[in-house]
């Protein structure tokens, strides 16, 4: 039996946060007007949330003594790669917004309901992300003061099998997308006939 530990809680919380991000940002952008400028405003709101959680909160923790400045070693590698991690997270958040906008536009241009493609965005993103994470972790092994340390370390077979299942899951998501498109294409449009039209 697996014994639950504290880090399991944070994993679940991260999954809950990222898993709800796509539908929340889509609804927020729609409520702001649903136009391209509205999506940019949604990104601005995301940035403000990042600022509060990622800038103000750490400063408060340091200012109140909850975390000690003396424990921090300001190195070039630490600052650069931490900033790159922030950039990667921000780019990912922005790409989710533009993917949603593009998916809605593609569905509307094909005469399909706006949400036809939107539902496939999150499964594909969160199916692709762990695969890339494992691939990078297999070849990149940075050490203190030396980031350019590359060599291949193969994980156990269980992890590789899990990655295969993730790939199969992504393929099933795309297959479901194609089936939904085909079903929508076969469904004849509903014609509403007015009383005047019926009389003529």
DAQUI-V276519 format. One record per residue. N is the residue number from 1. SS is DSSP state (hx for helix, st for strand, lp for the rest). PHI is phi in whole degrees, 0 to 359 (* if undefined). OMEGA is omega in whole degrees, -180 to 180 (999 if undefined). Layout:
n:N ss:SS phi:PHI omega:OMEGA
n:N ss:SS phi:PHI omega:OMEGA
//
This chain:
n:1 ss:lp phi:* omega:-179
n:2 ss:lp phi:283 omega:178
n:3 ss:lp phi:272 omega:-179
n:4 ss:lp phi:288 omega:179
n:5 ss:lp phi:237 omega:-175
n:6 ss:hx phi:299 omega:-177
n:7 ss:hx phi:293 omega:175
n:8 ss:hx phi:298 omega:179
n:9 ss:hx phi:299 omega:-179
n:10 ss:hx phi:290 omega:175
n:11 ss:hx phi:297 omega:179
n:12 ss:hx phi:297 omega:180
n:13 ss:hx phi:294 omega:177
n:14 ss:hx phi:296 omega:178
n:15 ss:hx phi:298 omega:178
n:16 ss:hx phi:296 omega:-179
n:17 ss:hx phi:294 omega:-178
n:18 ss:hx phi:289 omega:-179
n:19 ss:hx phi:291 omega:180
n:20 ss:hx phi:267 omega:-175
n:21 ss:hx phi:298 omega:-175
n:22 ss:hx phi:299 omega:180
n:23 ss:hx phi:295 omega:180
n:24 ss:hx phi:292 omega:-179
n:25 ss:hx phi:291 omega:177
n:26 ss:hx phi:294 omega:-180
n:27 ss:hx phi:295 omega:179
n:28 ss:hx phi:299 omega:178
n:29 ss:hx phi:296 omega:178
n:30 ss:hx phi:293 omega:180
n:31 ss:hx phi:292 omega:178
n:32 ss:lp phi:276 omega:176
n:33 ss:lp phi:132 omega:177
n:34 ss:lp phi:74 omega:179
n:35 ss:lp phi:267 omega:178
n:36 ss:hx phi:307 omega:179
n:37 ss:hx phi:295 omega:179
n:38 ss:hx phi:293 omega:178
n:39 ss:hx phi:294 omega:177
n:40 ss:hx phi:295 omega:177
n:41 ss:hx phi:297 omega:177
n:42 ss:hx phi:298 omega:177
n:43 ss:hx phi:297 omega:178
n:44 ss:hx phi:298 omega:178
n:45 ss:hx phi:296 omega:176
n:46 ss:hx phi:299 omega:179
n:47 ss:hx phi:298 omega:178
n:48 ss:hx phi:296 omega:178
n:49 ss:hx phi:296 omega:177
n:50 ss:hx phi:300 omega:-178
n:51 ss:hx phi:296 omega:-179
n:52 ss:hx phi:295 omega:-175
n:53 ss:hx phi:280 omega:-174
n:54 ss:hx phi:265 omega:-179
n:55 ss:hx phi:241 omega:-176
n:56 ss:hx phi:295 omega:-178
n:57 ss:hx phi:298 omega:177
n:58 ss:hx phi:299 omega:178
n:59 ss:hx phi:297 omega:178
n:60 ss:hx phi:296 omega:180
n:61 ss:hx phi:297 omega:178
n:62 ss:hx phi:288 omega:-177
n:63 ss:hx phi:293 omega:-179
n:64 ss:lp phi:274 omega:179
n:65 ss:lp phi:84 omega:177
n:66 ss:lp phi:299 omega:173
n:67 ss:lp phi:241 omega:-174
n:68 ss:lp phi:259 omega:175
n:69 ss:hx phi:298 omega:-177
n:70 ss:hx phi:294 omega:179
n:71 ss:hx phi:276 omega:-176
n:72 ss:lp phi:263 omega:175
n:73 ss:lp phi:247 omega:-176
n:74 ss:lp phi:281 omega:178
n:75 ss:lp phi:251 omega:-179
n:76 ss:hx phi:298 omega:180
n:77 ss:hx phi:299 omega:-179
n:78 ss:hx phi:298 omega:-179
n:79 ss:hx phi:291 omega:-177
n:80 ss:hx phi:295 omega:-175
n:81 ss:hx phi:286 omega:173
n:82 ss:hx phi:293 omega:177
n:83 ss:hx phi:293 omega:177
n:84 ss:hx phi:297 omega:177
n:85 ss:hx phi:297 omega:177
n:86 ss:hx phi:297 omega:178
n:87 ss:hx phi:296 omega:179
n:88 ss:hx phi:298 omega:178
n:89 ss:hx phi:295 omega:-180
n:90 ss:hx phi:292 omega:178
n:91 ss:hx phi:297 omega:178
n:92 ss:hx phi:299 omega:179
n:93 ss:hx phi:297 omega:179
n:94 ss:hx phi:294 omega:-179
n:95 ss:hx phi:295 omega:176
n:96 ss:hx phi:298 omega:180
n:97 ss:hx phi:297 omega:-178
n:98 ss:hx phi:289 omega:176
n:99 ss:hx phi:297 omega:178
n:100 ss:hx phi:297 omega:179
n:101 ss:hx phi:300 omega:-179
n:102 ss:hx phi:293 omega:180
n:103 ss:hx phi:295 omega:178
n:104 ss:hx phi:295 omega:179
n:105 ss:hx phi:297 omega:180
n:106 ss:hx phi:295 omega:180
n:107 ss:hx phi:294 omega:-180
n:108 ss:hx phi:294 omega:179
n:109 ss:hx phi:293 omega:178
n:110 ss:lp phi:262 omega:179
n:111 ss:lp phi:74 omega:-179
n:112 ss:lp phi:255 omega:176
n:113 ss:lp phi:303 omega:-176
n:114 ss:lp phi:304 omega:-176
n:115 ss:lp phi:271 omega:-175
n:116 ss:lp phi:302 omega:-176
n:117 ss:lp phi:266 omega:-174
n:118 ss:lp phi:302 omega:-175
n:119 ss:hx phi:293 omega:-177
n:120 ss:hx phi:270 omega:-174
n:121 ss:hx phi:295 omega:-176
n:122 ss:hx phi:298 omega:179
n:123 ss:hx phi:300 omega:-180
n:124 ss:hx phi:290 omega:180
n:125 ss:hx phi:297 omega:-175
n:126 ss:hx phi:279 omega:169
n:127 ss:hx phi:274 omega:-180
n:128 ss:hx phi:284 omega:-174
n:129 ss:hx phi:302 omega:-179
n:130 ss:hx phi:293 omega:177
n:131 ss:hx phi:295 omega:178
n:132 ss:hx phi:297 omega:179
n:133 ss:hx phi:302 omega:-180
n:134 ss:hx phi:294 omega:-179
n:135 ss:hx phi:297 omega:179
n:136 ss:hx phi:294 omega:-179
n:137 ss:hx phi:293 omega:179
n:138 ss:hx phi:288 omega:-174
n:139 ss:hx phi:247 omega:-178
n:140 ss:st phi:251 omega:-178
n:141 ss:lp phi:228 omega:-178
n:142 ss:lp phi:293 omega:176
n:143 ss:st phi:242 omega:-177
n:144 ss:lp phi:304 omega:178
n:145 ss:lp phi:84 omega:-177
n:146 ss:st phi:223 omega:-178
n:147 ss:lp phi:274 omega:-174
n:148 ss:lp phi:274 omega:180
n:149 ss:lp phi:235 omega:-174
n:150 ss:st phi:240 omega:169
n:151 ss:lp phi:195 omega:-174
n:152 ss:lp phi:273 omega:173
n:153 ss:lp phi:235 omega:-178
n:154 ss:lp phi:282 omega:177
n:155 ss:lp phi:282 omega:177
n:156 ss:lp phi:292 omega:-175
n:157 ss:hx phi:294 omega:-180
n:158 ss:hx phi:296 omega:179
n:159 ss:hx phi:293 omega:179
n:160 ss:hx phi:297 omega:177
n:161 ss:hx phi:297 omega:178
n:162 ss:hx phi:299 omega:178
n:163 ss:hx phi:296 omega:177
n:164 ss:hx phi:299 omega:179
n:165 ss:hx phi:297 omega:177
n:166 ss:hx phi:298 omega:177
n:167 ss:hx phi:298 omega:177
n:168 ss:hx phi:296 omega:178
n:169 ss:hx phi:298 omega:178
n:170 ss:hx phi:296 omega:178
n:171 ss:hx phi:296 omega:179
n:172 ss:hx phi:294 omega:177
n:173 ss:hx phi:298 omega:179
n:174 ss:hx phi:294 omega:178
n:175 ss:hx phi:296 omega:178
n:176 ss:hx phi:299 omega:177
n:177 ss:hx phi:298 omega:-180
n:178 ss:hx phi:297 omega:179
n:179 ss:hx phi:295 omega:179
n:180 ss:hx phi:295 omega:178
n:181 ss:hx phi:298 omega:-178
n:182 ss:hx phi:297 omega:179
n:183 ss:hx phi:295 omega:179
n:184 ss:hx phi:294 omega:180
n:185 ss:hx phi:291 omega:-179
n:186 ss:hx phi:280 omega:-178
n:187 ss:lp phi:283 omega:-179
n:188 ss:lp phi:290 omega:179
n:189 ss:lp phi:294 omega:179
n:190 ss:lp phi:276 omega:-179
n:191 ss:lp phi:261 omega:179
n:192 ss:lp phi:262 omega:-177
n:193 ss:lp phi:261 omega:180
n:194 ss:lp phi:282 omega:180
n:195 ss:hx phi:296 omega:180
n:196 ss:hx phi:295 omega:179
n:197 ss:hx phi:294 omega:-180
n:198 ss:hx phi:293 omega:-178
n:199 ss:hx phi:291 omega:180
n:200 ss:lp phi:284 omega:999
//
